[in-house]
């Protein structure tokens, strides 16, 4: 029995866009109607199996006050482990950059690989210019590097003060 893209997506537990990508790379066979609509024969899935319904798997949530550049956060590491174990049925984020300032696309790809739906609650309604998008990134990166720079200088100055103190005591 051949079904529409929406029915096939629901049966396999993936998005219609994923089915279109699979069609483009030949992962799934597709027939076209005279009007150009895709029809899927689910009896010939070639190893594709329906994913478990997300209702039986809990929704994962991740909240971080400041995402910054640190990808070694304990909560983020736990989230990645839970995604990899297939525990979650969905991932909800308040803002995309609360996950990671840079590299969130990798986590989203991991979610797609494990059939975990990502929901971003507060997505911007208006398109943002490139400059407006980069300005917050630059403002968040600057304090990180400044702290590292001045922190390393403080350590060097402390050694100099200790050496001067020792030299003064020897006089």
Secondary structure, 3 states (H helix, E strand, C coil): CEECHHHHHHHHCCCHHHHHHHHHHCCCCEEECCCCCEEEECCCCCCCCCCCCHHHCEEEECCCCCCCCCCCCHHHHHHHHHHHCCCEEEEEECCHHHCCCCCHHHHHHHHHHCCCEEEECCCCCCCCCHHHHHHHHHHHHHHHHHHHHHHHHHHHHHHHHHHHHHHHHHC
